[in-house]
Amino acid sequence: MGRLFSFPMIPLQSLSLCSLVFVLSFGFCSPVRGDTVELQNGSRIDGTIVKNDDQEVILKVSTYGTIRWKKSEVIKVEQNSRTGDRVFPKREKTKPILKPVPFPVPEKSVGGAQGVKKSSGNTEAFKQELLNPLSGKDLLDVESWVEDLQRQRVNYRTRAETHLIRKGESVIPYVLPVARSEFVRARICALRILNKFPRYESMEVALSGLTAKDLWVRKFSAQLAGNISGIPQSFPWSAEDQHEMRKRHHRVWSQWYQQQEKLRIEHEKNIEKLKKAGR
């Protein structure tokens, strides 16, 4: 009669533990994969490809469902390990260029307590030390955080905002374009960052936000304009029926900015003359 072989019994608890170790060891090794569609208009959208053939590309985006494009609208499709959904135009690298106010403002000051002559504020705000340029890993980190600042998921934006604030005022040139974004949530985050470091370079962005439709954009823009100019005002950011009062406050800050621009241009001309004179 053949010999029977017996196998040692493994307790159920040990079996569960072994299974858990196997899952932990091998189940989480592969990263979460995703896809990014780059469009002809410069946008890059994260999600999961559902269809990609000669006719069309279909991408599943968790927040928006599925999005379709003609193949001619797509430059390329690439794989990545990002899980945040980004559905907004790609940020362009910019420098802190100072420009004139893009709307006409009367030269005369506004009467009453809001007049610029009576509340001149910071008369030489443009005379600030230059921002330290970023390079190497610092630059790559900031560019990555600015990208995350424009993502749909709130945890990405919150984390990016925290990192950018910790980095200091050197991030201002990279945050300024986001402060003009059509994505209101990203714009609000950018304005909060700029309020932490109120510098003259941000004044134009602050002025443009005073007339925004979103009340929170108006609020943080008004705070920024007041902090930069040194002329704080009771800007009615939350009221929908106070358009005339908002215009008056807008005019005060705009006049201050125009005066500063004139002083800045004269100051730069004087410096250039001194350089040419060899002094």
C-alpha positions in Angstrom: 0.0 0.0 0.0 1.4 3.3 -1.0 2.7 5.6 1.7 0.6 8.6 2.5 2.3 11.9 2.7 1.1 14.5 5.1 1.6 18.3 4.8 1.9 20.6 7.7 -1.2 22.7 8.3 -0.7 26.4 8.1 -2.8 28.3 10.6 -5.4 30.7 9.0 -3.9 33.7 10.8 -0.5 33.0 9.3 -2.0 32.5 5.9 -3.7 35.9 6.1 -0.4 37.5 7.2 1.4 35.9 4.3 -1.2 37.1 1.8 -0.9 40.6 3.3 2.9 40.6 2.9 2.6 39.5 -0.7 0.2 42.3 -1.5 2.3 44.9 0.2 5.4 43.6 -1.5 4.0 43.3 -5.0 0.7 45.0 -5.2 2.0 48.6 -4.6 5.2 48.3 -6.6 3.6 49.5 -9.9 2.8 53.2 -9.9 -0.6 54.6 -10.8 -0.4 55.2 -14.5 -2.2 58.0 -16.4 -2.1 59.7 -19.8 -1.6 63.3 -20.9 -3.1 64.7 -24.1 -1.2 67.7 -25.5 -3.4 69.8 -27.8 -2.6 72.2 -30.7 -3.7 75.2 -28.5 -1.0 74.4 -25.9 -3.2 72.8 -23.3 -2.1 69.6 -21.5 -4.9 67.5 -20.0 -4.3 64.6 -17.6 -6.6 61.5 -17.4 -7.0 58.0 -18.8 -7.1 57.3 -22.5 -10.3 55.5 -23.6 -9.8 55.6 -27.3 -6.9 56.7 -29.5 -7.0 56.0 -33.2 -6.7 57.8 -36.6 -10.0 59.6 -36.2 -10.3 60.7 -32.6 -8.9 60.7 -29.1 -11.2 60.2 -26.1 -9.8 60.9 -22.6 -11.6 60.1 -19.3 -11.1 62.9 -16.7 -12.4 62.1 -13.3 -14.0 65.5 -12.6 -15.4 66.2 -16.1 -16.2 62.7 -17.4 -15.0 62.0 -21.0 -13.6 64.5 -23.4 -13.3 64.0 -27.2 -11.0 65.6 -29.8 -10.4 65.1 -33.4 -7.0 63.6 -34.1 -6.0 66.8 -35.9 -6.4 68.7 -32.7 -4.0 66.5 -30.8 -0.2 66.9 -30.9 0.7 63.8 -28.9 -0.5 61.4 -26.1 2.0 60.5 -23.4 1.9 58.2 -20.3 2.7 59.6 -16.9 2.2 58.8 -13.2 0.3 62.0 -12.3 -3.2 61.6 -10.8 -4.2 65.3 -10.6 -6.4 66.6 -13.5 -5.1 69.6 -15.2 -7.4 71.1 -17.8 -6.0 74.6 -18.3 -3.6 76.3 -20.7 0.1 75.6 -20.2 1.8 78.3 -18.2 4.3 80.4 -20.1 7.5 81.5 -18.4 7.4 85.2 -17.7 9.6 87.9 -16.2 8.4 90.7 -13.9 7.9 93.2 -16.6 6.3 96.5 -15.6 3.6 97.8 -18.0 1.4 100.9 -18.0 -2.2 100.6 -16.8 -4.2 99.1 -19.6 -7.1 101.5 -19.3 -7.5 105.3 -19.4 -7.4 107.1 -16.0 -8.0 110.9 -15.6 -5.1 112.9 -14.4 -7.0 114.8 -11.8 -7.3 113.3 -8.4 -10.6 112.0 -6.9 -12.1 114.5 -4.5 -12.9 113.9 -0.8 -11.2 111.6 1.6 -10.3 109.2 -1.2 -8.1 111.7 -3.1 -4.6 110.6 -4.0 -3.1 114.0 -3.0 -4.5 113.5 0.6 -3.5 109.9 0.7 -0.4 109.6 -1.3 0.6 106.2 0.2 4.0 104.8 -0.6 5.5 107.4 -2.8 8.5 105.3 -3.9 7.1 101.8 -4.0 8.9 101.0 -7.3 12.3 101.4 -5.6 12.6 97.8 -4.4 15.5 95.4 -4.5 15.5 93.0 -7.4 14.2 89.5 -6.8 16.8 86.8 -6.5 16.6 84.7 -9.7 15.9 81.0 -9.3 18.0 78.3 -10.9 18.7 74.5 -10.7 16.5 72.5 -8.4 14.9 75.5 -6.9 13.6 76.6 -10.4 12.4 73.1 -11.2 10.6 72.8 -7.9 8.8 76.2 -8.3 7.8 75.4 -11.9 6.4 72.0 -10.7 4.4 73.7 -7.9 3.1 76.4 -10.2 1.8 73.6 -12.5 0.1 71.9 -9.5 -1.4 75.3 -8.5 -3.5 75.1 -11.7 -4.7 71.5 -11.2 -8.4 70.7 -10.6 -7.9 68.8 -7.4 -7.8 70.9 -4.3 -5.1 68.9 -2.5 -2.7 69.7 -5.3 -3.4 73.4 -5.1 -3.3 73.5 -1.3 0.1 71.7 -1.2 1.5 73.9 -4.0 0.4 77.1 -2.3 2.1 76.1 0.9 5.4 75.2 -0.8 5.4 78.5 -2.9 4.8 80.6 0.2 7.6 78.9 2.0 9.9 79.5 -0.9 9.6 83.3 -0.5 9.1 86.3 -2.8 11.4 84.8 -5.5 8.3 82.9 -6.8 6.4 86.1 -7.7 7.3 86.2 -11.4 6.1 82.6 -11.8 2.9 83.1 -9.9 1.9 86.3 -11.6 0.5 84.6 -14.8 -1.7 82.3 -12.6 -3.1 85.4 -10.9 -4.7 86.2 -14.3 -5.9 82.6 -15.0 -9.5 81.9 -16.2 -9.6 79.1 -13.6 -10.9 81.1 -10.6 -9.7 78.7 -7.9 -6.1 78.8 -9.1 -6.3 82.6 -9.5 -7.4 82.9 -5.8 -4.5 80.8 -4.7 -2.1 82.9 -6.7 -3.5 86.1 -5.2 -3.2 84.8 -1.7 0.5 84.0 -2.4 1.1 87.5 -3.8 -0.5 89.0 -0.7 2.2 87.3 1.4 4.8 89.3 -0.5 3.2 92.6 -1.6 5.6 94.0 -4.2 5.3 96.6 -6.9 5.5 94.0 -9.7 2.1 92.7 -8.6 0.2 96.0 -8.8 -1.0 95.5 -12.3 -2.4 92.1 -11.5 -4.2 93.6 -8.4 -5.8 96.3 -10.5 -7.1 93.8 -13.1 -8.7 91.7 -10.4 -10.7 94.6 -8.9 -13.2 94.3 -11.7 -13.4 90.4 -11.7 -16.8 88.7 -11.6 -15.7 86.5 -8.7 -16.0 88.2 -5.3 -13.0 86.4 -3.8 -10.8 87.5 -6.6 -12.0 91.1 -6.0 -11.3 90.7 -2.3 -7.7 89.5 -2.5 -7.0 91.9 -5.4 -8.2 94.8 -3.2 -6.0 93.6 -0.3 -3.0 93.4 -2.6 -3.5 96.8 -4.1 -3.9 98.4 -0.6 -0.8 96.6 0.7 1.4 97.6 -2.2 0.3 101.2 -2.5 0.0 101.9 1.2 -3.5 103.2 0.6 -5.9 100.7 2.2 -9.6 101.3 1.4 -12.9 99.8 2.3 -13.4 98.1 -1.0 -16.9 96.6 -1.3 -15.7 93.3 -2.7 -18.7 91.2 -1.7 -21.5 93.7 -2.7 -23.1 93.2 -6.1 -24.7 96.6 -6.2 -21.6 98.8 -5.4 -20.2 99.1 -8.8 -19.8 102.9 -8.6 -18.0 102.7 -5.3 -15.6 100.0 -6.6 -14.9 102.3 -9.6 -13.9 105.1 -7.3 -11.5 102.9 -5.3 -10.2 101.5 -8.5 -9.5 105.0 -9.8 -7.5 105.9 -6.7 -5.2 102.9 -6.9 -4.9 103.4 -10.7 -3.8 107.0 -10.3 -1.3 106.0 -7.7 0.1 103.4 -10.0 0.4 105.8 -12.9 2.2 108.3 -10.7 4.6 105.6 -9.7 5.2 104.6 -13.3 6.1 108.2 -14.2 8.6 108.3 -11.3 10.0 104.9 -12.2 10.7 106.0 -15.8 12.3 109.2 -14.7 14.4 107.4 -12.2 15.6 104.9 -14.8 16.5 107.8 -17.2 18.5 109.5 -14.5 20.4 106.3 -13.8 21.1 105.8 -17.5 22.4 109.4 -17.8 24.8 108.8 -14.8 26.1 105.6 -16.4 26.8 107.4 -19.7 28.5 110.2 -17.8 30.8 107.6 -16.3 29.9 108.3 -12.7 
